[in-house]
Amino acid sequence: MPRTPEENDRIRQASKEKIRSAAMGLFIKQGYYVTSISDIAKQAGISKGLLYNYYKGKEELLSEMVEARIKEVVEVMEEAVTLNTPREQLEHIINGAIDNIHQKPEVHRFYLHLQTQPESDEELKKYSHLIIEENARQFEFQCKIFESMGETDPRKRSLYFSSVLQGIMLMISTYQQGFPIEEIKNQIISEFCN
């Protein structure tokens, strides 16, 4: 019996996720430029031809990976907007960011590395800028939250909040063993949401 379009789509999405996961692991371990399409196909356990069925090349694969990451960030922000109070919005951002990093620390390290690429790297620079632009939108949203909370200098408060949250995210992605996730979440929520 032939597969339904839904089954085909599910299989396609699972294959693409397997490819993206293999690529991310190799990009982190070996670097973007050293990693070949053959390496990615081998790591994903598929043929190179099948990989090319989904992606024209490494750059298209990277582009989709960056788009997926930005989508994750946007979803957290969109969910935060629907909440009733600024404090609930901030708490949602904190939980979303920390839980995401705790579940996928290597993803955060990869995108942090991508954001810090040299300006002279024309191929990777555009992806770095996409992530940086989304971070800037997130920062502006946080400024509005702090403004609605009555902060006298909402930009400075948002900058401090972002710095603390980014530092926590870096520590989680770097030192996963024994990191007191819930205690740190409670501490940052207590400092910024009360």
Disulfide bonds with the S-S distance in Angstrom:
none
